[in-house]
Amino acid sequence: MNYNKVIFAGYLGADPESWTTPNEKSVCSFSLAVGFGSGDYKGTAWLPVVCWGRLAETCSQYLSKGSNVLVEGHIRQENWKTEQGRRSRLVVWAEQVRFLTRQERQQEQKADGDFPF
């Protein structure tokens, strides 16, 4: 049972990237811009999100830069080695992605290059 649960709402910073693993699993990843803070202490956190299987296929097909989504999932830590040493990052593994932007607005954003914030 997974006790690690997160929910974020935000905007895609770029078009999603998708690929298929060697064992034929669909994967889709995107960077989610999430605002935080208030008053003089405001900012944007960029969260890496990964989707798998049918969810990955749907996100790859319908999402684009500027799409507003709500992501529900869990945090995973990825670790790897480089020439400079060990590296790690936290990634949101999506279990559900709700599309909050209507399709017509997504097309306008893509055509105008308009980013919603």
Secondary structure as UniProt FT lines:
FT   STRAND          6..12
FT   STRAND          17..20
FT   TURN            22..23
FT   STRAND          26..38
FT   TURN            39..40
FT   STRAND          41..52
FT   HELIX           53..62
FT   TURN            65..66
FT   STRAND          68..82
FT   TURN            83..84
FT   STRAND          85..99
FT   HELIX           103..112
//
